[in-house]
Amino acid sequence: MRAALFATCVNDAVYPSTAIATVRLLERLGVEVDFPPGQTCCGQPQFNTGYRRETEPMVRRMARAFEGYEYVVAPSGSCAAMVRDNYPRIGAMAQAERRGGELAEAAGSLAPRMYELTEFLTDVLGVEDVGAYFPHSVTYHPSCHGLRLLGLGDRPLRLLRAVQGLELTELPGAEECCGFGGTFAVKNPAVSTAMGDDKVRSALGTGARVLCGGDNSCLMHLGGLLHRQSAPLRPLHIAEILAATRDEPWQGEARSEATRPDRPARPGSAA
Amino acid sequence: MSGTSGTSGTSGTSGGAFLGMPSFPEAAAVSTQDRQLRANLSHATRTIREKRARAVAELADWAELRAAGKAIKDHTLRHLDHYLLQLEAAVTTAGGTVHWAADAAEANRIVADLVLATGEREVVKVKSMATQEIGLNEALAAEGITAYETDLAELIVQLGDDRPSHILVPAIHRNRREIREIFAERMADWGRPAPEGLTDSPAQLAEAARLHLREKFLRAKVAVSGANFMVAETGTLVVVESEGNGRMCLTLPQTLISVVGIEKVVPSWRDLEVFLQTLPRSSTAERMNPYTSLWTGTSDGDGPSAFHLVLLDNGRTTALADQVGRQALRCIRCSACLNVCPVYERAGGHAYGSVYPGPIGAILTPQLRGTASEIDASLPYASSLCGACYEVCPVAIDIPEVLVHLRERVAGQGGHRLERAAVKAAGFVLDHPGVLAAGERAAAKARRLLPRRLPGPGGAWTDSRDLPDLPTEPFRDWWQKNRPQQDS
C-alpha cells in the first residue's frame, strides 16, 4: 500500500521528529510512504482568523500536491479536519460567489482522501497493536478537532493500550479544550493561558511522565506552559510513541532531561 | 430612595451601557484573575453541564429531536413573513393587539406609551432577554416608570446594580454569601426589606425573595414579559420558567405587554412539542419544565383583560439575510453552549459586553449590533473553536462556523491592515515551498539565538509560555537525505 504523508507545516518546521516517526511507523507496517514536496500548509491559521480568500491558494496547492494518492496521512487531527471539514466549505463559498467550481472540485477531490494518523491505522490498516514499546507512564489529551470534527473517539486510546510497557492513566476532563485554538492563543492570551493552566494541572495530577496528544500545536502550547513551570511532564506526539520499539526505543527522554538544566524558570515567570 | 433607585438601580442592564466596553481580551485579562468569580463559575457550570449530559442521555431519540428542532426553525425562518402575519391575525382574533417594532427605540417607545396610557407608574417583569436587549428598564425609567424584575436571579442582579452574566442564570457569577449581602443591604430600597438575621441558606434566601416579590405581584396592574415561543396557528404565547414568578406576572395584572423577537414564532403546537422536550433538558437538565404558561389573547374574567404583543426586529432581518449567520436565529436561549464553553467558564459573562454572553452571544451580538465597536469586533475571536458548543446545541447551530464567518467580516474592515499584510506575506512563502524551506533552514541555524521572550505581539505567547526548541533541520531536509530515491 502507498500513502502520501502530509507532514503539516508545524511538524515540518518545529517538530520534524513527529513526521519522521510517522514515516518509520507507517513503513514498519508495510506502507510505502511518499512526501510530495509541493506541500506546505493547509491554511487553517489564515482561514480560522478570517482570511478565507487568502486560504484559497493553499487549497489549490494541497489538492495539486496530493493528486493521485488514494491515501493522504497527517499526524494532526486539526490539519486533517481543516481539509475534511473546511475545504468543501471554502469551495462551496467560492461557487456561491459565482467564481466557478474549480476550487470546489479541488477541495472535494482531496477531502475524502485525507486521514488523520490514528484513524488511518485503525480504519484503513486495521491495526491496533502496531508493535510499539514504550516503557513510560502516559496520559492522553484528545485535541478538539480530532475529537469533535473527525470523531476519532477512542482510536488513539486503543492504539496506546496495545503498546507494550506503556502505563496509561486517564486524564480528568480530557475532552475539555486546552486553550490553544490557533491565533486564539495570542489574540486572547489570558483565557488561553487560564485554560492551559487547568489542563496542565489535570495532567500533572495523573502522575504520568508523558502527556500524549495527536496535535503538536496544542502540545506546543501545553509544553510551553509546562516548561515555564519546569514541570516534570513531557509533551509527546502519539506518532513518536507508536514508532518506538524495543530495537529502536524512544530517544527523547534523555535529550529533554539533558537540556532541562540549561533552561530553568526565568525571573518573572508565572508562579 | 425608592423613587429614584429604579432609575439608577437598573442602569447596568441597558443595551446602551455596553457601548464603550473594553474588547473581550482586555475584559477577560481582568476577569480571569478574579479567583472568586472563577470559583463560582467553575462550580456552577460544571454542575449544570454534568446534569444536562445525564438528562440528554436519557432520550434515545435526542439526535432526531435535535434534527427536528433545526428543521422546524429553518422552515419557519424561511417563511417568516407568512408565519408572522398568521400569528398577528390569530392574536388579534383572540383579543390581543399586535405592534411591530423595527428597533430598540421603537419597541421601548411602544411599551412606554402603553404603560403610560394605563396611568400606572410601576410594572412587574417576567425574566426576558428581549427586553434586556433593548434596554427597556432604562427607557421606562426615563419616563418615570419603575420596572421590577421578579425572576429570582434578575432580582439579585437588579438589587446589586449589576449586569446579568448568563442567559438562564443571570447571577451565576454570585455565590450565596454575596446574594445574602445584596438582599440584606438593598431590598429595603426597593420595597419590603430582607428579614432580620438573614443567613445564606438557600431556603432563607428564597423566602426573603418570595416575601419581597409577593408585595409587587399583588400590587402591580401592568406586567411586561418576553416569550420563549409564539404559536402561529392559534396566536398562543409560551413562557417557560421554573419559579412560578413568571406565572404570577402573566396572570395577576390587568395589562400584559409581551416583547418578543420575531424569530420566536413556530408554526404549530406539534412543532412546540419538540422544543418543550429539548429546551428543559438542555437548559436546567429537567425532564419536564416546571412552569409552562401558555395564553391566547384575552379571556373574560381570567387573567389580564388587555394583551399587547410587540414584535421586535432589532437586527434580526439583517441576520436573516446572511446565509451563514442566520442559523443563530434558531437559538432557543437554553444556554447549554455557555455551560459547556471553556472560554465562558474562565472569562465570565460580563466580558462579552452584551446581554447575550458565551458562544451564542459571540455570534448573535455582532449580528444584531454590527461589528463597528471594539467589543463587538472582538467577540467573533472570543473562542478557541473547540466545538463543544455545537455539540450540545439542541438546534444544531454550528457556532464555530458562524464565528469564522464573522471573523472574515471583521478582518475585512479597518484596523486589520498589519494582520492582513502578515497573512499576505505568509501566503507568498507558503505558496513557494523553496522559500519556505530556506526560511526553515535559516530559523534552524539561528535556533540558539532565539530570544526567550518575544517583543511586540509575540509577547502574547511568551508572557506565559516558553517557545519550543527549534530542530537542527526541517523535516523536508531529513526526507531528502534519508529517502533520496523517492522524489526529486
HADDOCK unambig.tbl for C-alpha pairs under 7 A between the chains (distance, minus, plus):
assign (segid A and resid 12 and name CA) (segid B and resid 474 and name CA) 5.36 0.50 0.50
assign (segid A and resid 12 and name CA) (segid B and resid 475 and name CA) 4.62 0.50 0.50
assign (segid A and resid 12 and name CA) (segid B and resid 476 and name CA) 6.46 0.50 0.50
assign (segid A and resid 13 and name CA) (segid B and resid 440 and name CA) 5.78 0.50 0.50
assign (segid A and resid 13 and name CA) (segid B and resid 474 and name CA) 4.95 0.50 0.50
assign (segid A and resid 13 and name CA) (segid B and resid 475 and name CA) 6.72 0.50 0.50
assign (segid A and resid 14 and name CA) (segid B and resid 470 and name CA) 5.47 0.50 0.50
assign (segid A and resid 14 and name CA) (segid B and resid 471 and name CA) 6.05 0.50 0.50
assign (segid A and resid 15 and name CA) (segid B and resid 471 and name CA) 6.96 0.50 0.50
assign (segid A and resid 16 and name CA) (segid B and resid 474 and name CA) 5.95 0.50 0.50
assign (segid A and resid 16 and name CA) (segid B and resid 475 and name CA) 4.52 0.50 0.50
assign (segid A and resid 19 and name CA) (segid B and resid 475 and name CA) 6.79 0.50 0.50
assign (segid A and resid 34 and name CA) (segid B and resid 486 and name CA) 6.98 0.50 0.50
assign (segid A and resid 38 and name CA) (segid B and resid 433 and name CA) 6.24 0.50 0.50
assign (segid A and resid 40 and name CA) (segid B and resid 430 and name CA) 5.70 0.50 0.50
assign (segid A and resid 40 and name CA) (segid B and resid 433 and name CA) 6.29 0.50 0.50
assign (segid A and resid 41 and name CA) (segid B and resid 430 and name CA) 6.48 0.50 0.50
assign (segid A and resid 46 and name CA) (segid B and resid 423 and name CA) 6.73 0.50 0.50
assign (segid A and resid 48 and name CA) (segid B and resid 404 and name CA) 5.61 0.50 0.50
assign (segid A and resid 49 and name CA) (segid B and resid 404 and name CA) 6.87 0.50 0.50
assign (segid A and resid 49 and name CA) (segid B and resid 407 and name CA) 6.22 0.50 0.50
assign (segid A and resid 50 and name CA) (segid B and resid 404 and name CA) 5.89 0.50 0.50
assign (segid A and resid 50 and name CA) (segid B and resid 405 and name CA) 6.87 0.50 0.50
assign (segid A and resid 50 and name CA) (segid B and resid 407 and name CA) 4.46 0.50 0.50
assign (segid A and resid 50 and name CA) (segid B and resid 408 and name CA) 3.71 0.50 0.50
assign (segid A and resid 50 and name CA) (segid B and resid 411 and name CA) 5.79 0.50 0.50
assign (segid A and resid 51 and name CA) (segid B and resid 408 and name CA) 5.89 0.50 0.50
assign (segid A and resid 52 and name CA) (segid B and resid 408 and name CA) 6.89 0.50 0.50
assign (segid A and resid 144 and name CA) (segid B and resid 386 and name CA) 5.22 0.50 0.50
assign (segid A and resid 145 and name CA) (segid B and resid 386 and name CA) 6.77 0.50 0.50
assign (segid A and resid 148 and name CA) (segid B and resid 387 and name CA) 6.64 0.50 0.50
assign (segid A and resid 177 and name CA) (segid B and resid 342 and name CA) 6.88 0.50 0.50
assign (segid A and resid 177 and name CA) (segid B and resid 386 and name CA) 6.02 0.50 0.50
assign (segid A and resid 179 and name CA) (segid B and resid 384 and name CA) 6.31 0.50 0.50
assign (segid A and resid 180 and name CA) (segid B and resid 384 and name CA) 6.77 0.50 0.50
assign (segid A and resid 181 and name CA) (segid B and resid 384 and name CA) 4.13 0.50 0.50
assign (segid A and resid 181 and name CA) (segid B and resid 385 and name CA) 6.29 0.50 0.50
assign (segid A and resid 184 and name CA) (segid B and resid 381 and name CA) 6.86 0.50 0.50
assign (segid A and resid 184 and name CA) (segid B and resid 383 and name CA) 6.87 0.50 0.50
assign (segid A and resid 184 and name CA) (segid B and resid 384 and name CA) 5.65 0.50 0.50
assign (segid A and resid 185 and name CA) (segid B and resid 461 and name CA) 6.93 0.50 0.50
assign (segid A and resid 186 and name CA) (segid B and resid 460 and name CA) 5.00 0.50 0.50
assign (segid A and resid 186 and name CA) (segid B and resid 461 and name CA) 5.74 0.50 0.50
assign (segid A and resid 188 and name CA) (segid B and resid 25 and name CA) 5.15 0.50 0.50
assign (segid A and resid 189 and name CA) (segid B and resid 460 and name CA) 5.74 0.50 0.50
assign (segid A and resid 189 and name CA) (segid B and resid 461 and name CA) 6.94 0.50 0.50
assign (segid A and resid 190 and name CA) (segid B and resid 28 and name CA) 6.67 0.50 0.50
assign (segid A and resid 190 and name CA) (segid B and resid 29 and name CA) 5.12 0.50 0.50
assign (segid A and resid 190 and name CA) (segid B and resid 32 and name CA) 6.85 0.50 0.50
assign (segid A and resid 191 and name CA) (segid B and resid 28 and name CA) 6.68 0.50 0.50
assign (segid A and resid 191 and name CA) (segid B and resid 32 and name CA) 6.68 0.50 0.50
assign (segid A and resid 191 and name CA) (segid B and resid 343 and name CA) 6.40 0.50 0.50
assign (segid A and resid 191 and name CA) (segid B and resid 346 and name CA) 6.49 0.50 0.50
assign (segid A and resid 191 and name CA) (segid B and resid 347 and name CA) 6.50 0.50 0.50
assign (segid A and resid 193 and name CA) (segid B and resid 464 and name CA) 6.84 0.50 0.50
assign (segid A and resid 194 and name CA) (segid B and resid 346 and name CA) 6.99 0.50 0.50
assign (segid A and resid 220 and name CA) (segid B and resid 468 and name CA) 6.61 0.50 0.50
assign (segid A and resid 221 and name CA) (segid B and resid 465 and name CA) 6.94 0.50 0.50
assign (segid A and resid 224 and name CA) (segid B and resid 465 and name CA) 4.28 0.50 0.50
assign (segid A and resid 224 and name CA) (segid B and resid 466 and name CA) 4.23 0.50 0.50
assign (segid A and resid 224 and name CA) (segid B and resid 467 and name CA) 5.86 0.50 0.50
assign (segid A and resid 224 and name CA) (segid B and resid 468 and name CA) 6.73 0.50 0.50
assign (segid A and resid 225 and name CA) (segid B and resid 464 and name CA) 6.48 0.50 0.50
assign (segid A and resid 225 and name CA) (segid B and resid 465 and name CA) 4.66 0.50 0.50
assign (segid A and resid 225 and name CA) (segid B and resid 466 and name CA) 6.52 0.50 0.50
assign (segid A and resid 227 and name CA) (segid B and resid 466 and name CA) 6.26 0.50 0.50
assign (segid A and resid 228 and name CA) (segid B and resid 465 and name CA) 6.00 0.50 0.50
assign (segid A and resid 228 and name CA) (segid B and resid 466 and name CA) 5.64 0.50 0.50
assign (segid A and resid 270 and name CA) (segid B and resid 464 and name CA) 6.49 0.50 0.50
